[in-house]
Amino acid sequence: MSAVDQGQAAGGTGRPSRSDRPVRFDDPKRNAAYWARIDRIVSAAPPLSNEQRAIIRTAFTQTEARRAA
């Protein structure tokens, strides 16, 4: 089980906590506004279906297999 799966199984969202987010801008107000915008976009998006999750998971798994080859 990946760290994301474990976090979701434990009741987490699978997203980094606010303190783990990268700093995008030197200005703290601009950085906070950026992440607030991201939070609004994510909150407004419909949840992924199991089929969509499988497609995304497959895409990332194939990338790892290609690197190993």
PyMOL Python script that loads the backbone (N, CA, C, O; Angstrom):
from pymol import cmd

cmd.read_pdbstr("""\
ATOM      1  N   MET A   1       0.853  -1.180   0.000  1.00  0.00           N
ATOM      2  CA  MET A   1       0.000   0.000   0.000  1.00  0.00           C
ATOM      3  C   MET A   1       0.892   1.234   0.000  1.00  0.00           C
ATOM      4  O   MET A   1       1.843   1.315   0.778  1.00  0.00           O
ATOM      5  N   SER A   2       0.589   2.197  -0.872  1.00  0.00           N
ATOM      6  CA  SER A   2       1.404   3.412  -0.952  1.00  0.00           C
ATOM      7  C   SER A   2       1.095   4.340   0.214  1.00  0.00           C
ATOM      8  O   SER A   2       0.135   4.125   0.954  1.00  0.00           O
ATOM      9  N   ALA A   3       1.913   5.369   0.371  1.00  0.00           N
ATOM     10  CA  ALA A   3       1.695   6.339   1.441  1.00  0.00           C
ATOM     11  C   ALA A   3       0.364   7.048   1.266  1.00  0.00           C
ATOM     12  O   ALA A   3      -0.317   7.353   2.245  1.00  0.00           O
ATOM     13  N   VAL A   4      -0.011   7.312   0.007  1.00  0.00           N
ATOM     14  CA  VAL A   4      -1.295   7.979  -0.252  1.00  0.00           C
ATOM     15  C   VAL A   4      -2.434   7.058   0.148  1.00  0.00           C
ATOM     16  O   VAL A   4      -3.387   7.493   0.794  1.00  0.00           O
ATOM     17  N   ASP A   5      -2.344   5.775  -0.234  1.00  0.00           N
ATOM     18  CA  ASP A   5      -3.385   4.822   0.139  1.00  0.00           C
ATOM     19  C   ASP A   5      -3.488   4.697   1.649  1.00  0.00           C
ATOM     20  O   ASP A   5      -4.587   4.646   2.200  1.00  0.00           O
ATOM     21  N   GLN A   6      -2.336   4.648   2.318  1.00  0.00           N
ATOM     22  CA  GLN A   6      -2.339   4.524   3.768  1.00  0.00           C
ATOM     23  C   GLN A   6      -2.973   5.747   4.416  1.00  0.00           C
ATOM     24  O   GLN A   6      -3.736   5.628   5.374  1.00  0.00           O
ATOM     25  N   GLY A   7      -2.648   6.933   3.882  1.00  0.00           N
ATOM     26  CA  GLY A   7      -3.235   8.161   4.426  1.00  0.00           C
ATOM     27  C   GLY A   7      -4.736   8.195   4.235  1.00  0.00           C
ATOM     28  O   GLY A   7      -5.469   8.623   5.126  1.00  0.00           O
ATOM     29  N   GLN A   8      -5.197   7.748   3.081  1.00  0.00           N
ATOM     30  CA  GLN A   8      -6.630   7.728   2.831  1.00  0.00           C
ATOM     31  C   GLN A   8      -7.305   6.672   3.677  1.00  0.00           C
ATOM     32  O   GLN A   8      -8.414   6.895   4.163  1.00  0.00           O
ATOM     33  N   ALA A   9      -6.667   5.527   3.867  1.00  0.00           N
ATOM     34  CA  ALA A   9      -7.236   4.474   4.694  1.00  0.00           C
ATOM     35  C   ALA A   9      -7.330   4.927   6.144  1.00  0.00           C
ATOM     36  O   ALA A   9      -8.217   4.494   6.880  1.00  0.00           O
ATOM     37  N   ALA A  10      -6.421   5.791   6.548  1.00  0.00           N
ATOM     38  CA  ALA A  10      -6.430   6.297   7.912  1.00  0.00           C
ATOM     39  C   ALA A  10      -7.335   7.515   8.066  1.00  0.00           C
ATOM     40  O   ALA A  10      -7.383   8.118   9.138  1.00  0.00           O
ATOM     41  N   GLY A  11      -8.043   7.879   7.016  1.00  0.00           N
ATOM     42  CA  GLY A  11      -8.958   9.008   7.088  1.00  0.00           C
ATOM     43  C   GLY A  11      -8.391  10.288   6.531  1.00  0.00           C
ATOM     44  O   GLY A  11      -9.035  11.334   6.625  1.00  0.00           O
ATOM     45  N   GLY A  12      -7.200  10.241   5.952  1.00  0.00           N
ATOM     46  CA  GLY A  12      -6.592  11.432   5.370  1.00  0.00           C
ATOM     47  C   GLY A  12      -7.147  11.713   3.988  1.00  0.00           C
ATOM     48  O   GLY A  12      -7.944  10.939   3.457  1.00  0.00           O
ATOM     49  N   THR A  13      -6.720  12.825   3.409  1.00  0.00           N
ATOM     50  CA  THR A  13      -7.201  13.216   2.081  1.00  0.00           C
ATOM     51  C   THR A  13      -6.285  12.752   0.970  1.00  0.00           C
ATOM     52  O   THR A  13      -6.675  12.779  -0.197  1.00  0.00           O
ATOM     53  N   GLY A  14      -5.067  12.323   1.304  1.00  0.00           N
ATOM     54  CA  GLY A  14      -4.113  11.965   0.276  1.00  0.00           C
ATOM     55  C   GLY A  14      -3.334  13.157  -0.238  1.00  0.00           C
ATOM     56  O   GLY A  14      -2.463  13.008  -1.096  1.00  0.00           O
ATOM     57  N   ARG A  15      -3.634  14.332   0.273  1.00  0.00           N
ATOM     58  CA  ARG A  15      -2.919  15.549  -0.121  1.00  0.00           C
ATOM     59  C   ARG A  15      -1.965  15.960   0.986  1.00  0.00           C
ATOM     60  O   ARG A  15      -2.185  15.628   2.151  1.00  0.00           O
ATOM     61  N   PRO A  16      -0.907  16.680   0.635  1.00  0.00           N
ATOM     62  CA  PRO A  16       0.019  17.147   1.668  1.00  0.00           C
ATOM     63  C   PRO A  16      -0.664  18.118   2.629  1.00  0.00           C
ATOM     64  O   PRO A  16      -1.573  18.854   2.243  1.00  0.00           O
ATOM     65  N   SER A  17      -0.221  18.110   3.870  1.00  0.00           N
ATOM     66  CA  SER A  17      -0.769  19.077   4.822  1.00  0.00           C
ATOM     67  C   SER A  17      -0.280  20.470   4.438  1.00  0.00           C
ATOM     68  O   SER A  17       0.647  20.609   3.641  1.00  0.00           O
ATOM     69  N   ARG A  18      -0.890  21.476   4.991  1.00  0.00           N
ATOM     70  CA  ARG A  18      -0.512  22.854   4.657  1.00  0.00           C
ATOM     71  C   ARG A  18       0.966  23.118   4.920  1.00  0.00           C
ATOM     72  O   ARG A  18       1.609  23.838   4.156  1.00  0.00           O
ATOM     73  N   SER A  19       1.507  22.550   5.983  1.00  0.00           N
ATOM     74  CA  SER A  19       2.915  22.811   6.297  1.00  0.00           C
ATOM     75  C   SER A  19       3.859  22.105   5.324  1.00  0.00           C
ATOM     76  O   SER A  19       5.017  22.500   5.195  1.00  0.00           O
ATOM     77  N   ASP A  20       3.374  21.057   4.632  1.00  0.00           N
ATOM     78  CA  ASP A  20       4.217  20.320   3.688  1.00  0.00           C
ATOM     79  C   ASP A  20       4.168  20.895   2.273  1.00  0.00           C
ATOM     80  O   ASP A  20       4.899  20.436   1.395  1.00  0.00           O
ATOM     81  N   ARG A  21       3.334  21.872   2.050  1.00  0.00           N
ATOM     82  CA  ARG A  21       3.204  22.429   0.701  1.00  0.00           C
ATOM     83  C   ARG A  21       4.426  23.245   0.332  1.00  0.00           C
ATOM     84  O   ARG A  21       4.995  23.942   1.173  1.00  0.00           O
ATOM     85  N   PRO A  22       4.833  23.159  -0.938  1.00  0.00           N
ATOM     86  CA  PRO A  22       5.987  23.958  -1.361  1.00  0.00           C
ATOM     87  C   PRO A  22       5.657  25.447  -1.364  1.00  0.00           C
ATOM     88  O   PRO A  22       4.502  25.838  -1.531  1.00  0.00           O
ATOM     89  N   VAL A  23       6.665  26.258  -1.180  1.00  0.00           N
ATOM     90  CA  VAL A  23       6.507  27.709  -1.239  1.00  0.00           C
ATOM     91  C   VAL A  23       6.624  28.109  -2.702  1.00  0.00           C
ATOM     92  O   VAL A  23       7.675  27.924  -3.315  1.00  0.00           O
ATOM     93  N   ARG A  24       5.561  28.649  -3.260  1.00  0.00           N
ATOM     94  CA  ARG A  24       5.547  29.029  -4.671  1.00  0.00           C
ATOM     95  C   ARG A  24       6.030  30.459  -4.884  1.00  0.00           C
ATOM     96  O   ARG A  24       6.607  30.778  -5.924  1.00  0.00           O
ATOM     97  N   PHE A  25       5.796  31.307  -3.907  1.00  0.00           N
ATOM     98  CA  PHE A  25       6.157  32.721  -4.030  1.00  0.00           C
ATOM     99  C   PHE A  25       6.854  33.170  -2.754  1.00  0.00           C
ATOM    100  O   PHE A  25       6.554  32.666  -1.671  1.00  0.00           O
ATOM    101  N   ASP A  26       7.782  34.112  -2.873  1.00  0.00           N
ATOM    102  CA  ASP A  26       8.489  34.629  -1.702  1.00  0.00           C
ATOM    103  C   ASP A  26       7.574  35.409  -0.775  1.00  0.00           C
ATOM    104  O   ASP A  26       7.758  35.394   0.442  1.00  0.00           O
ATOM    105  N   ASP A  27       6.589  36.089  -1.345  1.00  0.00           N
ATOM    106  CA  ASP A  27       5.639  36.869  -0.554  1.00  0.00           C
ATOM    107  C   ASP A  27       4.645  35.914   0.111  1.00  0.00           C
ATOM    108  O   ASP A  27       3.914  35.213  -0.589  1.00  0.00           O
ATOM    109  N   PRO A  28       4.601  35.872   1.459  1.00  0.00           N
ATOM    110  CA  PRO A  28       3.704  34.945   2.145  1.00  0.00           C
ATOM    111  C   PRO A  28       2.222  35.150   1.803  1.00  0.00           C
ATOM    112  O   PRO A  28       1.464  34.183   1.735  1.00  0.00           O
ATOM    113  N   LYS A  29       1.807  36.404   1.588  1.00  0.00           N
ATOM    114  CA  LYS A  29       0.400  36.663   1.241  1.00  0.00           C
ATOM    115  C   LYS A  29       0.070  36.097  -0.136  1.00  0.00           C
ATOM    116  O   LYS A  29      -0.991  35.505  -0.331  1.00  0.00           O
ATOM    117  N   ARG A  30       0.976  36.279  -1.080  1.00  0.00           N
ATOM    118  CA  ARG A  30       0.743  35.760  -2.425  1.00  0.00           C
ATOM    119  C   ARG A  30       0.752  34.228  -2.408  1.00  0.00           C
ATOM    120  O   ARG A  30      -0.046  33.587  -3.093  1.00  0.00           O
ATOM    121  N   ASN A  31       1.654  33.655  -1.627  1.00  0.00           N
ATOM    122  CA  ASN A  31       1.714  32.201  -1.508  1.00  0.00           C
ATOM    123  C   ASN A  31       0.421  31.658  -0.886  1.00  0.00           C
ATOM    124  O   ASN A  31      -0.120  30.659  -1.358  1.00  0.00           O
ATOM    125  N   ALA A  32      -0.070  32.307   0.161  1.00  0.00           N
ATOM    126  CA  ALA A  32      -1.321  31.880   0.806  1.00  0.00           C
ATOM    127  C   ALA A  32      -2.494  32.007  -0.162  1.00  0.00           C
ATOM    128  O   ALA A  32      -3.366  31.139  -0.190  1.00  0.00           O
ATOM    129  N   ALA A  33      -2.526  33.076  -0.957  1.00  0.00           N
ATOM    130  CA  ALA A  33      -3.594  33.271  -1.940  1.00  0.00           C
ATOM    131  C   ALA A  33      -3.545  32.191  -3.014  1.00  0.00           C
ATOM    132  O   ALA A  33      -4.583  31.706  -3.464  1.00  0.00           O
ATOM    133  N   TYR A  34      -2.338  31.816  -3.423  1.00  0.00           N
ATOM    134  CA  TYR A  34      -2.170  30.753  -4.423  1.00  0.00           C
ATOM    135  C   TYR A  34      -2.762  29.450  -3.912  1.00  0.00           C
ATOM    136  O   TYR A  34      -3.549  28.808  -4.608  1.00  0.00           O
ATOM    137  N   TRP A  35      -2.385  29.052  -2.688  1.00  0.00           N
ATOM    138  CA  TRP A  35      -2.873  27.787  -2.148  1.00  0.00           C
ATOM    139  C   TRP A  35      -4.366  27.842  -1.823  1.00  0.00           C
ATOM    140  O   TRP A  35      -5.051  26.823  -1.904  1.00  0.00           O
ATOM    141  N   ALA A  36      -4.873  29.012  -1.458  1.00  0.00           N
ATOM    142  CA  ALA A  36      -6.322  29.150  -1.232  1.00  0.00           C
ATOM    143  C   ALA A  36      -7.075  28.920  -2.545  1.00  0.00           C
ATOM    144  O   ALA A  36      -8.135  28.294  -2.555  1.00  0.00           O
ATOM    145  N   ARG A  37      -6.524  29.427  -3.646  1.00  0.00           N
ATOM    146  CA  ARG A  37      -7.130  29.219  -4.967  1.00  0.00           C
ATOM    147  C   ARG A  37      -7.109  27.739  -5.331  1.00  0.00           C
ATOM    148  O   ARG A  37      -8.106  27.207  -5.821  1.00  0.00           O
ATOM    149  N   ILE A  38      -5.989  27.075  -5.097  1.00  0.00           N
ATOM    150  CA  ILE A  38      -5.890  25.635  -5.373  1.00  0.00           C
ATOM    151  C   ILE A  38      -6.926  24.870  -4.549  1.00  0.00           C
ATOM    152  O   ILE A  38      -7.595  23.977  -5.068  1.00  0.00           O
ATOM    153  N   ASP A  39      -7.061  25.219  -3.264  1.00  0.00           N
ATOM    154  CA  ASP A  39      -8.047  24.559  -2.398  1.00  0.00           C
ATOM    155  C   ASP A  39      -9.466  24.734  -2.929  1.00  0.00           C
ATOM    156  O   ASP A  39     -10.261  23.795  -2.899  1.00  0.00           O
ATOM    157  N   ARG A  40      -9.788  25.947  -3.420  1.00  0.00           N
ATOM    158  CA  ARG A  40     -11.135  26.197  -3.972  1.00  0.00           C
ATOM    159  C   ARG A  40     -11.380  25.356  -5.219  1.00  0.00           C
ATOM    160  O   ARG A  40     -12.461  24.793  -5.390  1.00  0.00           O
ATOM    161  N   ILE A  41     -10.380  25.271  -6.086  1.00  0.00           N
ATOM    162  CA  ILE A  41     -10.518  24.485  -7.321  1.00  0.00           C
ATOM    163  C   ILE A  41     -10.719  23.009  -6.987  1.00  0.00           C
ATOM    164  O   ILE A  41     -11.593  22.353  -7.554  1.00  0.00           O
ATOM    165  N   VAL A  42      -9.912  22.492  -6.069  1.00  0.00           N
ATOM    166  CA  VAL A  42     -10.012  21.081  -5.690  1.00  0.00           C
ATOM    167  C   VAL A  42     -11.352  20.792  -5.027  1.00  0.00           C
ATOM    168  O   VAL A  42     -11.957  19.750  -5.283  1.00  0.00           O
ATOM    169  N   SER A  43     -11.816  21.694  -4.187  1.00  0.00           N
ATOM    170  CA  SER A  43     -13.091  21.493  -3.500  1.00  0.00           C
ATOM    171  C   SER A  43     -14.267  21.491  -4.465  1.00  0.00           C
ATOM    172  O   SER A  43     -15.260  20.802  -4.233  1.00  0.00           O
ATOM    173  N   ALA A  44     -14.163  22.260  -5.548  1.00  0.00           N
ATOM    174  CA  ALA A  44     -15.255  22.361  -6.517  1.00  0.00           C
ATOM    175  C   ALA A  44     -15.281  21.194  -7.504  1.00  0.00           C
ATOM    176  O   ALA A  44     -16.295  20.955  -8.159  1.00  0.00           O
ATOM    177  N   ALA A  45     -14.177  20.476  -7.607  1.00  0.00           N
ATOM    178  CA  ALA A  45     -14.096  19.380  -8.579  1.00  0.00           C
ATOM    179  C   ALA A  45     -14.880  18.167  -8.088  1.00  0.00           C
ATOM    180  O   ALA A  45     -14.894  17.875  -6.892  1.00  0.00           O
ATOM    181  N   PRO A  46     -15.532  17.461  -9.011  1.00  0.00           N
ATOM    182  CA  PRO A  46     -16.233  16.238  -8.604  1.00  0.00           C
ATOM    183  C   PRO A  46     -15.212  15.150  -8.256  1.00  0.00           C
ATOM    184  O   PRO A  46     -14.090  15.169  -8.763  1.00  0.00           O
ATOM    185  N   PRO A  47     -15.590  14.212  -7.402  1.00  0.00           N
ATOM    186  CA  PRO A  47     -14.651  13.143  -7.060  1.00  0.00           C
ATOM    187  C   PRO A  47     -14.379  12.251  -8.262  1.00  0.00           C
ATOM    188  O   PRO A  47     -15.218  12.122  -9.154  1.00  0.00           O
ATOM    189  N   LEU A  48     -13.203  11.639  -8.280  1.00  0.00           N
ATOM    190  CA  LEU A  48     -12.849  10.737  -9.366  1.00  0.00           C
ATOM    191  C   LEU A  48     -13.616   9.419  -9.223  1.00  0.00           C
ATOM    192  O   LEU A  48     -13.846   8.932  -8.116  1.00  0.00           O
ATOM    193  N   SER A  49     -14.000   8.862 -10.360  1.00  0.00           N
ATOM    194  CA  SER A  49     -14.623   7.535 -10.340  1.00  0.00           C
ATOM    195  C   SER A  49     -13.520   6.492 -10.184  1.00  0.00           C
ATOM    196  O   SER A  49     -12.341   6.799 -10.357  1.00  0.00           O
ATOM    197  N   ASN A  50     -13.900   5.278  -9.862  1.00  0.00           N
ATOM    198  CA  ASN A  50     -12.912   4.208  -9.748  1.00  0.00           C
ATOM    199  C   ASN A  50     -12.199   3.967 -11.074  1.00  0.00           C
ATOM    200  O   ASN A  50     -11.011   3.646 -11.093  1.00  0.00           O
ATOM    201  N   GLU A  51     -12.927   4.123 -12.192  1.00  0.00           N
ATOM    202  CA  GLU A  51     -12.318   3.958 -13.509  1.00  0.00           C
ATOM    203  C   GLU A  51     -11.251   5.029 -13.744  1.00  0.00           C
ATOM    204  O   GLU A  51     -10.174   4.724 -14.258  1.00  0.00           O
ATOM    205  N   GLN A  52     -11.536   6.271 -13.377  1.00  0.00           N
ATOM    206  CA  GLN A  52     -10.567   7.350 -13.546  1.00  0.00           C
ATOM    207  C   GLN A  52      -9.330   7.105 -12.680  1.00  0.00           C
ATOM    208  O   GLN A  52      -8.202   7.319 -13.124  1.00  0.00           O
ATOM    209  N   ARG A  53      -9.552   6.655 -11.445  1.00  0.00           N
ATOM    210  CA  ARG A  53      -8.423   6.337 -10.562  1.00  0.00           C
ATOM    211  C   ARG A  53      -7.547   5.248 -11.160  1.00  0.00           C
ATOM    212  O   ARG A  53      -6.320   5.329 -11.106  1.00  0.00           O
ATOM    213  N   ALA A  54      -8.183   4.222 -11.735  1.00  0.00           N
ATOM    214  CA  ALA A  54      -7.444   3.110 -12.332  1.00  0.00           C
ATOM    215  C   ALA A  54      -6.599   3.588 -13.517  1.00  0.00           C
ATOM    216  O   ALA A  54      -5.460   3.154 -13.683  1.00  0.00           O
ATOM    217  N   ILE A  55      -7.152   4.473 -14.329  1.00  0.00           N
ATOM    218  CA  ILE A  55      -6.418   5.002 -15.484  1.00  0.00           C
ATOM    219  C   ILE A  55      -5.191   5.788 -15.018  1.00  0.00           C
ATOM    220  O   ILE A  55      -4.100   5.624 -15.564  1.00  0.00           O
ATOM    221  N   ILE A  56      -5.372   6.627 -14.025  1.00  0.00           N
ATOM    222  CA  ILE A  56      -4.257   7.424 -13.505  1.00  0.00           C
ATOM    223  C   ILE A  56      -3.207   6.513 -12.875  1.00  0.00           C
ATOM    224  O   ILE A  56      -2.012   6.681 -13.115  1.00  0.00           O
ATOM    225  N   ARG A  57      -3.650   5.553 -12.075  1.00  0.00           N
ATOM    226  CA  ARG A  57      -2.733   4.621 -11.426  1.00  0.00           C
ATOM    227  C   ARG A  57      -1.931   3.838 -12.471  1.00  0.00           C
ATOM    228  O   ARG A  57      -0.729   3.628 -12.307  1.00  0.00           O
ATOM    229  N   THR A  58      -2.599   3.412 -13.536  1.00  0.00           N
ATOM    230  CA  THR A  58      -1.933   2.670 -14.609  1.00  0.00           C
ATOM    231  C   THR A  58      -0.881   3.533 -15.295  1.00  0.00           C
ATOM    232  O   THR A  58       0.211   3.056 -15.603  1.00  0.00           O
ATOM    233  N   ALA A  59      -1.201   4.777 -15.530  1.00  0.00           N
ATOM    234  CA  ALA A  59      -0.250   5.679 -16.190  1.00  0.00           C
ATOM    235  C   ALA A  59       1.033   5.816 -15.372  1.00  0.00           C
ATOM    236  O   ALA A  59       2.129   5.794 -15.930  1.00  0.00           O
ATOM    237  N   PHE A  60       0.902   5.955 -14.065  1.00  0.00           N
ATOM    238  CA  PHE A  60       2.090   6.096 -13.228  1.00  0.00           C
ATOM    239  C   PHE A  60       2.846   4.780 -13.094  1.00  0.00           C
ATOM    240  O   PHE A  60       4.076   4.784 -13.032  1.00  0.00           O
ATOM    241  N   THR A  61       2.148   3.675 -13.049  1.00  0.00           N
ATOM    242  CA  THR A  61       2.794   2.370 -12.944  1.00  0.00           C
ATOM    243  C   THR A  61       3.573   2.058 -14.205  1.00  0.00           C
ATOM    244  O   THR A  61       4.671   1.508 -14.128  1.00  0.00           O
ATOM    245  N   GLN A  62       3.034   2.396 -15.353  1.00  0.00           N
ATOM    246  CA  GLN A  62       3.725   2.149 -16.612  1.00  0.00           C
ATOM    247  C   GLN A  62       5.014   2.956 -16.690  1.00  0.00           C
ATOM    248  O   GLN A  62       6.009   2.480 -17.236  1.00  0.00           O
ATOM    249  N   THR A  63       5.007   4.151 -16.161  1.00  0.00           N
ATOM    250  CA  THR A  63       6.206   4.985 -16.175  1.00  0.00           C
ATOM    251  C   THR A  63       7.318   4.302 -15.386  1.00  0.00           C
ATOM    252  O   THR A  63       8.466   4.285 -15.831  1.00  0.00           O
ATOM    253  N   GLU A  64       6.995   3.740 -14.221  1.00  0.00           N
ATOM    254  CA  GLU A  64       7.989   3.053 -13.408  1.00  0.00           C
ATOM    255  C   GLU A  64       8.516   1.814 -14.136  1.00  0.00           C
ATOM    256  O   GLU A  64       9.710   1.521 -14.075  1.00  0.00           O
ATOM    257  N   ALA A  65       7.636   1.093 -14.819  1.00  0.00           N
ATOM    258  CA  ALA A  65       8.052  -0.111 -15.552  1.00  0.00           C
ATOM    259  C   ALA A  65       8.993   0.265 -16.714  1.00  0.00           C
ATOM    260  O   ALA A  65       9.941  -0.464 -17.007  1.00  0.00           O
ATOM    261  N   ARG A  66       8.732   1.367 -17.351  1.00  0.00           N
ATOM    262  CA  ARG A  66       9.605   1.805 -18.453  1.00  0.00           C
ATOM    263  C   ARG A  66      10.980   2.195 -17.937  1.00  0.00           C
ATOM    264  O   ARG A  66      11.990   1.910 -18.581  1.00  0.00           O
ATOM    265  N   ARG A  67      11.024   2.831 -16.804  1.00  0.00           N
ATOM    266  CA  ARG A  67      12.315   3.220 -16.235  1.00  0.00           C
ATOM    267  C   ARG A  67      13.138   1.992 -15.885  1.00  0.00           C
ATOM    268  O   ARG A  67      14.357   1.988 -16.058  1.00  0.00           O
ATOM    269  N   ALA A  68      12.474   0.946 -15.392  1.00  0.00           N
ATOM    270  CA  ALA A  68      13.174  -0.272 -15.003  1.00  0.00           C
ATOM    271  C   ALA A  68      13.688  -1.044 -16.210  1.00  0.00           C
ATOM    272  O   ALA A  68      14.656  -1.795 -16.098  1.00  0.00           O
ATOM    273  N   ALA A  69      13.048  -0.865 -17.365  1.00  0.00           N
ATOM    274  CA  ALA A  69      13.424  -1.632 -18.560  1.00  0.00           C
ATOM    275  C   ALA A  69      14.720  -1.173 -19.182  1.00  0.00           C
ATOM    276  O   ALA A  69      15.153  -1.731 -20.190  1.00  0.00           O
TER     277      ALA A  69
END
""", "prot")
cmd.dss("prot")
cmd.show_as("cartoon", "prot")
cmd.util.cbc("prot")
cmd.orient("prot")
